[in-house]
Amino acid sequence: MSLTAPIEKGTELLLTPSQVQENTEMADRLRGTLNAPPHIRNQIQDRPLMVRQLRNLDAALARSMPRAYEGVGKDAASVRERELREYLVNDGMLTQEDMRGAPPGAADRHLSWERRNKTKIVEWKNLKRRLHATECQGGAFENIKDISNIESFRPRGFARSMDSAGAQVVTKAIHLPDHVSPATVLSDQDMADLRAVRPAAAASVGLMDNEQRAEVKAILADLRTAAKAAVAVKAKPRKPLSEETKARLRASLDAGRAKQAEKRAAIRAQTQAA
């Protein structure tokens, strides 16, 4: 694959967004301390050291902070970045499976690929960081951790993989059915209700398949619905008694009391006669 001329030259990596943020914040803190009011500034124990640290941070930011592209430079950088990415993949970049499984020879192939493409990897990373700075131009320098991580385009699958015999990490291919029903889980309340109505079934829940658990859960839901309906019927307010009904009840109670009094009197008379 033919490549266009390099845009980013040199082997020094530009700063990542997180490094730019950290160095800028540290430089601001040092500058604020050095320019603080006398009662704070006079407490600095080693002022020359702090000045050197600030000078080094400013120099690193001036030398290695990614600068935004201007004009057509962004388009050319985008084309070069895409070309480099495709070249690195096609030049023997190991797949994710090879990197995870580490079959015999994988480490040597990976190190050989890195040595062979060292300058291209550095250029790709710098292109990505400058393109990111271009996107953030006029706004906050957004901190994206993996903006220039080569793992983001490492190929997947087994098509380019090495022989996995003797791999340090053995991987398994798991094939799931096209449609998987959601797992049915019995809650603590479900288990308590099941123990109350069918203890044997509660003890064998662990042996049930998903369909059987779903059926049990549906039955328990129906039982709860029926119980709530029964409670609602019992709780239904009764109509007040009419005056006529109250009079009949009072008469019946009085008649009952009179009969009980007659029985007690007869028993007493029999006892005295004896």
WOGI-V824383 format. One record per residue. RES is the residue in one small letter. SS is DSSP state (helix for helix, strand for strand, loop for the rest). PHI is phi in radians with two decimals (* if undefined). D_CENTER is the distance of its C-alpha to the mean C-alpha in whole Angstrom. Layout:
BEGIN
RES,SS,PHI,D_CENTER  RES,SS,PHI,D_CENTER
END
This chain:
BEGIN
m,loop,*,40  s,loop,-1.43,42  l,loop,-2.02,41  t,loop,-1.29,42  a,loop,-1.15,43  p,loop,-1.03,40  i,loop,-1.71,39  e,loop,-1.72,38  k,loop,-1.83,40  g,loop,1.78,40  t,loop,-1.95,38  e,loop,-1.61,36  l,loop,-1.32,33  l,loop,-1.30,32  l,loop,-1.24,29  t,loop,-1.35,26  p,helix,-0.96,24  s,helix,-1.18,23  q,helix,-1.17,26  v,helix,-1.06,28  q,helix,-1.11,26  e,helix,-1.12,27  n,helix,-1.15,30  t,helix,-1.14,31  e,helix,-1.12,30  m,helix,-1.15,32  a,helix,-1.12,35  d,helix,-1.13,35  r,helix,-1.15,35  l,helix,-1.10,38  r,helix,-1.12,40  g,helix,-1.15,39  t,helix,-1.21,40  l,helix,-1.17,43  n,loop,-1.77,44  a,loop,-1.26,44  p,loop,-0.99,47  p,helix,-0.96,49  h,helix,-1.16,48  i,helix,-1.72,45  r,helix,-1.08,46  n,loop,-1.25,49  q,loop,-1.54,46  i,loop,-1.20,45  q,loop,-1.43,46  d,loop,-2.30,46  r,helix,-1.12,46  p,helix,-1.01,47  l,helix,-1.11,44  m,helix,-1.14,42  v,helix,-1.15,44  r,helix,-1.13,43  q,helix,-1.06,40  l,helix,-1.14,40  r,helix,-1.12,42  n,helix,-1.15,40  l,helix,-1.14,37  d,helix,-1.09,38  a,helix,-1.18,40  a,helix,-1.13,37  l,helix,-1.17,35  a,helix,-1.20,38  r,helix,-1.51,38  s,helix,-2.08,35  m,loop,-1.29,33  p,loop,-1.07,32  r,loop,-1.78,34  a,loop,-1.22,34  y,loop,-1.33,36  e,loop,-2.10,39  g,loop,1.08,40  v,loop,-1.33,40  g,helix,-1.06,39  k,helix,-1.14,35  d,helix,-1.13,36  a,helix,-1.12,38  a,helix,-1.15,35  s,helix,-1.11,33  v,helix,-1.11,35  r,helix,-1.12,35  e,helix,-1.07,32  r,helix,-1.17,31  e,helix,-1.11,34  l,helix,-1.11,33  r,helix,-1.05,30  e,helix,-1.16,32  y,helix,-1.12,34  l,helix,-1.11,32  v,helix,-1.18,30  n,helix,-1.40,34  d,loop,-1.63,35  g,loop,1.75,34  m,loop,-1.14,30  l,loop,-1.15,29  t,loop,-1.36,26  q,helix,-1.08,22  e,helix,-1.10,24  d,helix,-1.15,27  m,helix,-1.18,25  r,helix,-1.34,23  g,helix,-1.34,26  a,loop,0.89,28  p,loop,-1.20,31  p,loop,-0.95,35  g,loop,1.60,36  a,helix,-1.15,32  a,helix,-1.08,32  d,helix,-1.13,36  r,helix,-1.14,35  h,helix,-1.18,32  l,helix,-1.13,34  s,helix,-1.11,37  w,helix,-1.09,34  e,helix,-1.12,33  r,helix,-1.13,37  r,helix,-1.19,38  n,loop,-2.06,36  k,helix,-0.99,35  t,helix,-1.16,37  k,helix,-1.21,35  i,helix,-1.13,32  v,helix,-1.09,33  e,helix,-1.11,34  w,helix,-1.09,31  k,helix,-1.08,29  n,helix,-1.16,31  l,helix,-1.07,31  k,helix,-1.09,27  r,helix,-1.23,28  r,helix,-1.27,31  l,helix,-1.13,29  h,helix,-1.13,26  a,helix,-1.09,29  t,helix,-1.15,31  e,helix,-1.13,28  c,loop,-1.57,28  q,loop,-1.06,31  g,loop,1.53,32  g,loop,-2.42,29  a,loop,-1.21,27  f,loop,-1.36,26  e,loop,-1.14,22  n,loop,-1.59,20  i,loop,-1.97,18  k,loop,-1.10,18  d,loop,-1.83,18  i,loop,-1.11,21  s,loop,-2.31,24  n,loop,-1.66,22  i,helix,-1.15,24  e,helix,-1.15,21  s,helix,-1.17,20  f,helix,-2.15,23  r,loop,-1.15,23  p,loop,-1.12,25  r,loop,-1.87,23  g,loop,1.51,25  f,loop,-1.84,28  a,loop,-1.03,31  r,loop,-1.89,31  s,loop,-1.28,30  m,loop,-1.46,33  d,loop,-1.15,34  s,loop,-1.46,32  a,loop,-1.09,34  g,loop,1.43,34  a,loop,-1.13,31  q,loop,-1.21,29  v,loop,-2.11,26  v,loop,-1.51,27  t,loop,-1.85,24  k,loop,-2.12,24  a,loop,-1.64,24  i,loop,-1.89,22  h,loop,-1.86,24  l,loop,-1.68,22  p,loop,-1.14,25  d,loop,-1.06,24  h,loop,-2.21,24  v,loop,-2.03,22  s,loop,-1.23,22  p,loop,-1.11,19  a,loop,-1.15,20  t,loop,-1.68,22  v,loop,-2.05,21  l,loop,-1.47,24  s,loop,-1.31,23  d,helix,-1.04,25  q,helix,-1.16,28  d,helix,-1.04,28  m,helix,-1.13,29  a,helix,-1.13,32  d,helix,-1.14,33  l,helix,-1.16,34  r,helix,-1.09,35  a,helix,-1.19,38  v,helix,-1.75,39  r,loop,-2.62,38  p,helix,-0.99,38  a,helix,-1.13,38  a,helix,-1.15,36  a,helix,-1.10,33  a,helix,-1.26,34  s,loop,-1.86,34  v,helix,-1.04,30  g,helix,-1.10,29  l,helix,-1.63,31  m,loop,-1.38,30  d,loop,-1.49,28  n,helix,-1.09,26  e,helix,-1.16,29  q,helix,-1.16,31  r,helix,-1.12,28  a,helix,-1.11,27  e,helix,-1.15,31  v,helix,-1.07,31  k,helix,-1.10,29  a,helix,-1.16,31  i,helix,-1.11,34  l,helix,-1.08,33  a,helix,-1.13,31  d,helix,-1.14,35  l,helix,-1.13,37  r,helix,-1.14,35  t,helix,-1.09,36  a,helix,-1.13,39  a,helix,-1.14,39  k,helix,-1.13,38  a,helix,-1.13,41  a,helix,-1.14,44  v,helix,-1.13,43  a,helix,-1.15,43  v,helix,-1.18,47  k,helix,-1.13,48  a,loop,-1.42,47  k,loop,-1.16,48  p,loop,-1.11,51  r,loop,-1.51,55  k,loop,-1.28,58  p,loop,-1.11,60  l,loop,-1.27,63  s,loop,-1.34,66  e,helix,-1.08,70  e,helix,-1.13,71  t,helix,-1.14,69  k,helix,-1.05,69  a,helix,-1.11,73  r,helix,-1.12,73  l,helix,-1.13,70  r,helix,-1.10,72  a,helix,-1.11,75  s,helix,-1.14,74  l,helix,-1.12,73  d,helix,-1.10,76  a,helix,-1.07,78  g,helix,-1.12,76  r,helix,-1.09,77  a,helix,-1.11,80  k,helix,-1.09,80  q,helix,-1.10,79  a,helix,-1.12,81  e,helix,-1.10,84  k,helix,-1.09,83  r,helix,-1.10,82  a,helix,-1.14,86  a,helix,-1.14,87  i,helix,-1.13,86  r,helix,-1.09,87  a,helix,-1.14,91  q,helix,-1.09,91  t,helix,-1.17,90  q,helix,-1.19,93  a,helix,-1.14,95  a,loop,-1.21,94
END
